[in-house]
């Protein structure tokens, strides 16, 4: 069974020869610093290319060594490794303004880019109408993307994942500020709804064109919107259903009108209360099923939702991957495969991007353990 067949079999809730393994996506890749360490550990000397602020684009040589069953179609606004945005490339203070008008900065002492300016923080409803919203081509060039997809489809046996940008809830927070938008949902819901409408109207042409170009070649379309904290959802199920869910439904319906690919939805944190709504929206794959978040126990999720959803991720990056021994990493992988793997419906992956505190020995142990413990039948 080849990689594409393996992934499709698992997504059909049937048992392939082994649990498929994913690395390289928007929320399942390796950050640049640990990726460089991994390449040094493996004796590979090559420049690292990144997308979306230091997420590594994993090279085929690495993907083959690690036994990864997927390949990704990324879009980005970088040129020659330089972040570029609405007002040009990164400035002298190591900040830039993205296509939405949000300013990001990365202090010299930090591993991460943070938002420091929100263009609609003090906006009125009238300001939303006057704002200069991005054009679809600002999310990355689509010219030739169908050729990239066709080559991957015809010249590899991997499952191909398309990644259009499709975060409605998060992008609204980025524009307004986290506290401001969450307050709007409670005290100014008309404004919050209009802002999400504007974000959706901006994104849908991009999503529709992207998926129209590649839909015949891809097996998964990856979107997401972070809805959870460590111990609860960011918003109540009632507010989600009333205000946010209709926009997610529009995005998923747009994708499914253009392709037979499965829709993958990324949301961090404790989202147990929202899972029935995500199923109703039309989500096929839920990621990253963060194992240490409240109410997100792997066996419980599988028992309650395993007939309706496939699961992706689950391998703890908060404690075990950064702090455990390679043997403990192997046990963590075995635990997740035992919980999620029976009957198919599981793609093994870390429960988000691998961070700078993860040693290369543990990354290799993760990959080896998926092969070791992922053979069907699964030993529960």
N, C-alpha and C positions, 0 to 999 in steps of 0.2 A: 504494500500500500504506500503510495507516495504522499507527500505532505498535503497537497490539495485535497486528495481523497480523505486523508486522515481528519483534516479540519471539517470538511463537509459532513463526514460520517458523524463526528462528535456533535456538530450543530443540529443534525437530524435526530439527536437523542438516541443514537445507536453506538455500540462499542466498536471503535476502530482497533487497529493492532496495538496501539499505545496512545496514551494521552498526548495530544498535540501541545507544542510549546511555542510561546510567543515572546519575542523581544523586539523593540525597535519603534514602537508607536508613540503617539503623543503622550500617553500615560503609562508606557511600559518599556521605555528605553533606558539608557544609562546616561547620566549627566556627564558633561565633558571631562571633568577632573577624574572621576573614577574610571571612565572609559580609557583615558590615557594611561592610567595605572594598569588597567587590565591588559592593554596592548603591550606595555612594557613587560608585564609578567609572562605574556605568551610569546614574547620575542618578536613582535610585529612593530615595524617602524614605518609609520605613515601619518600624514597630517589628518587631523580630525575635523570633519565638517559638521556643522550644527544647524538646527532649525529652531525657531521660536525660543530665543534666549538660552542658549547653552544646552539644549537637548541634542545628544549625539545622533548623527546619522550613521548607523552601524554598517560597516563594510561587509560585503559578501564573504570575504575570507573569514571574518569573525563569526558571522551568522552560520556558516557551514561548520566551523569548528565547534560551535555551541549547540548545534542540532536544532536550529530554529526553523519552524515550519511556515513562517509568514514572511511576506515582503510588503513594504509600505510605499504608497504614493504620497509624498509630502509636497506641500506648497509652502513657499516662504517668500519674504520680501528682502532676502539678503542678496548681496552681490559681493563675490570674492571674500566671503566670510565677515563682511562688515554689516552690522545691523543698520537698516535704512527704514525710515518711516515717513510720516507726512511732511516733515520739514527737513528731511535729508538725513545724512548718516550721523552716527553717534558723535556727540559734541565733546568738547574738552573736559567737561565735568562728568563724563561717562554717563550721560543720560540721553534719551531720545524720545521723540513724540511718535507714537504709532499711528496707523492709518485711521484710528478712531479719534485721535486727538488726546489720548491719554499719555502722560509723560511717565517714563520708567527710568530708574536710576540704579546703578550698582556700585555701592561704596567699595573702596579698595579692600576693606577688611571682610567683605561679604562674599558668599558663594552665589548669592541670588539677586535677581532683579526685583525691585519693588516699585509699586505705583506711588508717585509723589504728587501728581496733579490729576484731578478729575474734572474734565471740561464742563460737565453739567452739574457740578456740585450745588450751585446756587440758581439753577435754571428754573424758569417758569414754563408753563405749558406753551406759551407763545414762542419761547426760545427753542423748543423742540422743533418747531416748524421752520425756524430760520437757520438752524444748525447745518453746517456743511458735512453731511453724512458721506461715508466712503462710497466710492464706486466699486462695483464687483471686481474689476481688475486689480484693485489695490490689495486684495488678499493673496496675491501671487499669480504669476502668469499661467493661464490655462492652455496657451498655444502649445501643441505637441504633447499634452498630457495623455491623450488617447493613444498616441504612438508608444509612449512609455508603458502604458497599461497593456497594450497588445503584445509588446515584446516580452514583458514579464509573464503574460498568460501563455504565450506560445513557446518561449524559450526556457521557462523554468517549470517545475512541478509544484511550486509553492502556492499557498493561499494568499491572495492579493487583497490588501486592505487600503481603501481610499479614505483620506482624512480631510474632508472639507471642514472649514470652521463653522460651527453651528451652536454656539453657546449663547442662548438668549438671556437667561437669568443672570449668569455671571457677567456678561458684557454690560448689562444694565447696571449692575453694581459698580463695574469699573468706571462707567461714565458718571455716575451720580455720587459715588463713594459707597462703601459697604454699609456704614451706619445710616447714611441718608436714604439709600434705596430700601433697606429693610424697614426703616421708619415709614417710608412712603407706602409700602404694602399695607400698613396698618392704618395710617392717618390720612393718606392722600392716594387712595387706590386708583382714582381716575388718572392721575399723573403717572403712576407706576405702570398702569396698563398702556397708556399712550407711549411711554418710553419703550416698553417691550414691543409694541406694534412697530415703532420706528426701527428698532434693532432687527426685528424679524423681516420687515420690508427691505432692509438693507442686505440681509444675509441670504434671503431665499433665492434671488437671481443667481448669486454665486453658487449656492448649493445645487440648484437645478441644472446650471450649465456644467458644473464639475461632474455630477452624477450622470448627466446625459452623455457626456463624452466617454466616460470610462465604465458605464454600467454593465456593458456586455462582457467585461473582462474581470471584474472584481467579484469577490465572494463575500466581502464584509465592507460596510460603510461605517466609519467610526466617528461618532459625535459625542457630545457630553455637556454636562452642566453640573457643577458641584452643588449639591443640595444638602450635604450633611456636615455636622461637626463630629467630634469624637464621641459624644454621648447623646446626640439627638439631631433631628433635622434642623436646618437653619430656619425653616418656616414651618408652620403647622400644616398638617394634611389638608385642613379646610382652606387655607389660603392658597396652598399649591393647587388644589382642584379648581378653585374659583378663578384665580388670576394667572397662574403660570402654565398649568397643564394644557390649556387650549393652544398655546404657542408651540409647545413641544409636539402636540398632535399635528400641527401644520407642517413642521419640519419633517417629521417621520412620514407623513402622507406624501410630501413632495419627493422624498427619497424613494419610497416604495412605488411611486408612479413611474419611476424612470429605471428601475433595476429590480431584479429578483434577489439581489444580495441581502444578507442578513444585516439588520441594524444593531450596531454595538453602541451602548450608552455608558459613558464613564461618569460616575459620581462618587466622590470620596465620602467617607464617614458613615455615620449611623443613619441609614435611610430605610430601615425595615418597614416603617409605617407607610412609606411612599411606594413600595414595590408593587402592590396591586394596581396603583395608578399608572406606573411605568409600563406594566404589562398591558393595561388598557390602551395606552398611547400607541402601542405596537412595537415596543422594544423586544428584540430577540435575544440579546446578549447583555448581561449586566456585569459591569466592572467597576472597581477592582475588588469588591467584596472584602473590604478591609477587616481582617480577622480580629483585631483588638478593639474595634469600635463597638459600642454598646448595641446589643441585639443582633449582631452580625455573625453569630456563630455558624460556622460552615455547615455542620450537619443539619442544623435547624433550617437554614436557607434551602438546602437541597431537598429536605423532606417536604417543606411547605410550597416551594415554587419550582422544583426541579423538572416538573412536567411541562411547565409553561416557559421557562427561561433556561438558556445556557449561561454558565458562569465563566468568567475570565478573571485571572489574578489569584488573590487569596493568600499568597505567600508573604509572610510578615516582613515588612521592611522597617518597622519601628524598633523592634528589639532583637530579633534573631539574626537577620542579615547583617546589621552593623556590629552586633556585640557577641554573637554566638560563635562557636567553633564550627569548622566545616562539618563535623559529625552532627552537631545540633541543627545546622542548616538542612542536612539530609533528613533528619527526623521531622523537621517542619514541613518539608516537601511531601514526605510520606503521609503526614497527617492530613494535609489538604487534599492530596490525591485520593486518600481513603474516604474522605468526607464527600468530595464532589464527583469523583470519577465514575462510580458504578452506573452502568446504563448509558454512558456517554454524557454529553452535555457539559463538558468542561474543557477549557483551554488553560493549561498551567502558565502562570506568569507571576512576576512580583506584583505586590499590591500597590503599585505606583512605580515611578521612575526610580532607578537605583541611585542613591545619593552619595555624596563624597565621603561619608563615614563607613561605607561598605568596602572591606578589603577585597582584592582580586581573588584571593583563595576562596572566599565565600561565594563570589559570583560563579566561579568554576564549579564549586560544590553544588550550587543550585542546579546548574545545567546537567551535571552528571546524575544528580538524584532524580530529576524528572525522567531520565532514561531508565534508571535503575528500578524505580518504583512505579513507573507508568505503564508497564506492560499489562495488557489484559489477559486473563481476568484480574481485576484489582483485588489485592489482599486487604480486606477491611480490618 
